[in-house]
């Protein structure tokens, strides 16, 4: 099965390192980053990634529908360490409406964990 990693990226660069390490440390077949033009211009992942560029001021339904269209057909792993509650809620709502199963992925002191 194809493994896809999806992460939201917020303006706060403090959490970008976490996402960058998740991109590097696992064998993802696809990577989708959800963020603004600012994040795309300033975040430099070590691997090629697809981007869903969003306007964080857009309405919730608009954001959710854009995310739904971008979610790949794959085994999904998501990171919510970066980004805003609005983006997180839109992503989780999109996954739920599509009936997609997913695992959360985080870095811990004991390595990468999947929930």
N, C-alpha and C positions, 0 to 999 in steps of 0.2 A: 504494500500500500504506500502511496505517496504521502510523505510527511510535510505538512505546511506549518510554518511558524507565522503568527500574526501578532503584531505589537502596536500599541498606540504610543506615540511620542509627543510629549508636551513641550512647552517652551522652556521649562526648567531643565537645564543641561545636567543637573546633578544625577538624574536617573538614566541618562543616556548610556553611561558606562555599563550599567546592568544589562541593558538591551544589547549593546555591542558584544558583550561577553556571551550572552545566550546565542547570538548569531554565530559566533566563532566556535563555540564549544560543542555544538550538536550538529548532526548531519541532517540538515533540512534540504528537502528537494525543492521547496518553494518558500519564499519569504515575502510577506506583505507587511509593509509599514504604513500606518495610518497617521498622517500628520499634516501640518501646514507647509506652505512654500518655505517659510523660515526654517522649519525642521529639515526639510529636504536639502536646502542650501548649506546647512551647518552640520548635520549629522553625517559622518563618513563611515558607513559600515565596511567591514573587511571583505564582504561578498556582495555580489549583485543582488539587488532587492527590487521588487515591484513596489510602487508607491500609490497610495490612494490619498490624493491631496484634498483636504477638506477646508471649509471655512467654518471655524469654531462658532461663529455667530449665526450660522444658518439654523433653521428650525430643526427640532429634534427629528421629526419624521423625514425631512430631507436628508439629514445625516444618516439615519438608520437605513434608508433605502439605498443610498450610495454604497454603504458598507455591504448590504446584502448582495448587490451586484458584483462586488469585488471578491467575495469569499470563494476561495478555490474548492474544487472537488478533491478532497484529500482528508487524511487523518489530521485533525486540527489541534494545534498547541498554541495557547495564547498567553501573552504577558500583559498585565495591567499595571506594571510597576511605574510606568510613566504615562503622562496624559492626564486628562481631567475626568471627573465623574460623568460629565455629559458624554464624552467619547466612550468611556467604559460602558455606560448604560446603553448607548446606541449599539455598540458591538454585541453586548450580551443579548439585547432584544432582537437584533438581526439573527444571531445564531439560533435563538429560541424559535423565532418565526419560521426559520428555514428547517427546523427540526434537526439541527446539527449537533452532534456530540463533540465534546472537546475536552482537553486537559489543560489545566493551568500549569505553567512552567515558571519556576523561580530559582535563583541562585541562593544557596544557603552556605553556612560555614562548613557543611558536610557535602558540598557539591550541588549539582543540579537536581532539583526535586520536581516530580510530576504529580499533580493532584487531580 
